[in-house]
Amino acid sequence: MQPQDFNLAILGGGPVGSALALLLARLAPHPARIALLQAETASQYGHRPELDPRVLAVNHGSRVLLESLGAWPQQAALIQTIHVSQRGRLGRTVIKHDDFNVPELGCVVRYGQLYEKLAQAVITSGVQVLIGDGTRVSEQDASGVGIEQGARRLHAKLVIHADGLTGVESTRQYTQYALLTRARASRPRVGWAFERFTNEGPLAVLPHPEALGEQSIVWCCSPARATALQALSPENFSHALTEMFGSRLGTLTAQGPVACVPLAMTLRPQTIDGRCVAIGNAAQTLHPVAGQGLNLGLRDAATLAIVLRGWLVTPDEPPAIALQRYQQLRGPDRQVTVRLTDLLSRVFTTKLPVVEHAAGLALLGMDLLPALRAPLARHLLQGLRL
Ligand SMILES: Cc1cc2nc3c(=O)[nH]c(=O)nc-3n(C[C@H](O)[C@H](O)[C@H](O)COP(=O)(O)OP(=O)(O)OC[C@H]3O[C@@H](n4cnc5c(N)ncnc54)[C@H](O)[C@@H]3O)c2cc1C
């Protein structure tokens, strides 16, 4: 059987692959020559992405991109103030939206809602969506790439891996698990997000996108503590959470089940291999501290779409020059974001009092010195400006 022939195939219809498909559909003369191959088991947390317990802090730059693609979820909670502190030490800093003349620092959305919104938009974009499990690249030569999806055979001149964490060994095991749940605060503060560093990992308390006054909890801690916390009754879990977070929101009462995710960083050493490119989590999977994974992945997608604009018109030409340009443009942002995230996830957990004290002083220094705070906040808000 002759393989189906495409100019470009995107493997993975998560948020990054779908956003790329929508961007390319607008630039390509023939969107039907683009395939988006999505696994049937659409989420690593189960068959139904709407059940995915993740909430995502989406920065201002990502919001603008998603809105322009018609894929902004209906329910989103604004973040206008971010409070960063260290448990048991003095250091803390507060970042406010009006320091940067933006209406909000970011928003919190449900992974499942974002996934659905993007998937719906792709269906009407003209891109061909092919759903099936077991998709893999089978071969590559100078003219293109062979792909298998079950019994289906495809050939594409360029393949984009947006298939998340697949077959790449982890670069760092954090020996931290993230506990995900939601909680009701007795003294809620609308528009406030909190990142509290503990000596086992960060605890994020974010406004929940679906219920005013409720918080999304991402509690990173040692695997042993995570297992013990999951086994607690709802009352005892709520008590432990309030004790760890402190009294800034009054008492926190957990609502619903507690999910648990092991945390690791995986970095693909080479994001380009001939006619294959990896973007989003397929290129780098980060610790959730500071909420950078999706934001970085969307910047990957936007840059790739821009550099491929010319090639989409002449797809018989080799894409090598466009891909080199992509690598040059993405290198600095990728490096800074990966290093910053890795540092933040570990610097408060060294169990070395001097290092932890210095990290606390750095937070305090940031609060006192807007000149230090501004570049960090700008990077987290919009990514590195190129
Ligand atoms: C607890 C937690 C909290 C987080 N919080 C934030 C946050 O606040 N802000 C933020 O920016 N990021 C956050 N992230 C990171 C964010 O979830 C990811 O960076 C983002 O989902 C990456 O999107 P992606 O499309 O690259 O990959 P994924 O979301 O992993 O999607 C990949 C898709 O590819 C599909 N797939 C897999 N293999 C194949 C295959 N062989 N063929 C076809 N399809 C395939 C999968 O089914 C999936 O749908 C968080 C992550 C976690 C774990």
The ligand as an SDF file (V2000), in Angstrom:
LIG
                    3D

 53 58  0  0  0  0  0  0  0  0999 V2000
    1.9360   19.1670   37.7830 C   0  0  0  0  0  0  0  0  0  0  0  0
    2.2780   19.9990   36.5900 C   0  0  0  0  0  0  0  0  0  0  0  0
    1.9900   21.3630   36.5970 C   0  0  0  0  0  0  0  0  0  0  0  0
    2.3340   22.1480   35.4960 C   0  0  0  0  0  0  0  0  0  0  0  0
    2.0930   23.4900   35.5450 N   0  0  0  0  0  0  0  0  0  0  0  0
    2.4340   24.2630   34.5030 C   0  0  0  0  0  0  0  0  0  0  0  0
    2.1800   25.6650   34.5140 C   0  0  0  0  0  0  0  0  0  0  0  0
    1.6530   26.1960   35.4990 O   0  0  0  0  0  0  0  0  0  0  0  0
    2.5330   26.4120   33.4310 N   0  0  0  0  0  0  0  0  0  0  0  0
    3.1560   25.8590   32.3490 C   0  0  0  0  0  0  0  0  0  0  0  0
    3.4950   26.5950   31.4030 O   0  0  0  0  0  0  0  0  0  0  0  0
    3.4110   24.5270   32.2980 N   0  0  0  0  0  0  0  0  0  0  0  0
    3.0730   23.7270   33.3450 C   0  0  0  0  0  0  0  0  0  0  0  0
    3.2990   22.3890   33.2870 N   0  0  0  0  0  0  0  0  0  0  0  0
    3.9300   21.8280   32.0820 C   0  0  0  0  0  0  0  0  0  0  0  0
    2.9050   21.6110   30.9670 C   0  0  0  0  0  0  0  0  0  0  0  0
    1.9050   20.7180   31.3860 O   0  0  0  0  0  0  0  0  0  0  0  0
    3.6210   21.0420   29.7440 C   0  0  0  0  0  0  0  0  0  0  0  0
    4.7820   21.7700   29.4720 O   0  0  0  0  0  0  0  0  0  0  0  0
    2.7090   21.0800   28.5200 C   0  0  0  0  0  0  0  0  0  0  0  0
    1.5900   20.2610   28.7310 O   0  0  0  0  0  0  0  0  0  0  0  0
    3.4910   20.6110   27.2920 C   0  0  0  0  0  0  0  0  0  0  0  0
    2.6170   20.4720   26.1900 O   0  0  0  0  0  0  0  0  0  0  0  0
    3.0110   19.4970   25.0010 P   0  0  0  0  0  0  0  0  0  0  0  0
    1.9100   19.6170   24.0110 O   0  0  0  0  0  0  0  0  0  0  0  0
    4.4080   19.7490   24.5700 O   0  0  0  0  0  0  0  0  0  0  0  0
    3.0480   18.0440   25.6430 O   0  0  0  0  0  0  0  0  0  0  0  0
    1.8570   17.1970   26.2880 P   0  0  0  0  0  0  0  0  0  0  0  0
    0.9370   18.0730   27.0460 O   0  0  0  0  0  0  0  0  0  0  0  0
    2.5260   16.0710   27.0140 O   0  0  0  0  0  0  0  0  0  0  0  0
    1.0770   16.6120   25.0360 O   0  0  0  0  0  0  0  0  0  0  0  0
    1.6660   15.6240   24.2100 C   0  0  0  0  0  0  0  0  0  0  0  0
    0.5560   14.9360   23.4400 C   0  0  0  0  0  0  0  0  0  0  0  0
    1.1460   13.9990   22.5330 O   0  0  0  0  0  0  0  0  0  0  0  0
    0.4060   12.7950   22.5610 C   0  0  0  0  0  0  0  0  0  0  0  0
    1.3090   11.7030   22.1620 N   0  0  0  0  0  0  0  0  0  0  0  0
    2.2420   11.0700   22.9120 C   0  0  0  0  0  0  0  0  0  0  0  0
    2.8870   10.1530   22.1680 N   0  0  0  0  0  0  0  0  0  0  0  0
    2.3450   10.2100   20.9410 C   0  0  0  0  0  0  0  0  0  0  0  0
    2.5990    9.5170   19.7410 C   0  0  0  0  0  0  0  0  0  0  0  0
    3.5290    8.5690   19.6490 N   0  0  0  0  0  0  0  0  0  0  0  0
    1.8570    9.8200   18.6640 N   0  0  0  0  0  0  0  0  0  0  0  0
    0.9120   10.7900   18.7140 C   0  0  0  0  0  0  0  0  0  0  0  0
    0.6270   11.4800   19.8290 N   0  0  0  0  0  0  0  0  0  0  0  0
    1.3430   11.2040   20.9250 C   0  0  0  0  0  0  0  0  0  0  0  0
   -0.0770   12.6740   24.0000 C   0  0  0  0  0  0  0  0  0  0  0  0
   -1.2210   11.8490   24.0820 O   0  0  0  0  0  0  0  0  0  0  0  0
   -0.3860   14.1370   24.3440 C   0  0  0  0  0  0  0  0  0  0  0  0
   -1.7240   14.4710   24.0310 O   0  0  0  0  0  0  0  0  0  0  0  0
    2.9750   21.5650   34.3680 C   0  0  0  0  0  0  0  0  0  0  0  0
    3.2380   20.1920   34.3540 C   0  0  0  0  0  0  0  0  0  0  0  0
    2.8910   19.4160   35.4610 C   0  0  0  0  0  0  0  0  0  0  0  0
    3.1960   17.9300   35.4170 C   0  0  0  0  0  0  0  0  0  0  0  0
  1  2  1  0
  2  3  1  0
  2 52  2  0
  3  4  2  0
  4  5  1  0
  4 50  1  0
  5  6  2  0
  6  7  1  0
  6 13  1  0
  7  8  2  0
  7  9  1  0
  9 10  1  0
 10 11  2  0
 10 12  1  0
 12 13  2  0
 13 14  1  0
 14 15  1  0
 14 50  1  0
 15 16  1  0
 16 17  1  0
 16 18  1  0
 18 19  1  0
 18 20  1  0
 20 21  1  0
 20 22  1  0
 22 23  1  0
 23 24  1  0
 24 25  2  0
 24 26  1  0
 24 27  1  0
 27 28  1  0
 28 29  2  0
 28 30  1  0
 28 31  1  0
 31 32  1  0
 32 33  1  0
 33 34  1  0
 33 48  1  0
 34 35  1  0
 35 36  1  0
 35 46  1  0
 36 37  1  0
 36 45  1  0
 37 38  2  0
 38 39  1  0
 39 40  1  0
 39 45  2  0
 40 41  1  0
 40 42  2  0
 42 43  1  0
 43 44  2  0
 44 45  1  0
 46 47  1  0
 46 48  1  0
 48 49  1  0
 50 51  2  0
 51 52  1  0
 52 53  1  0
M  END
$$$$
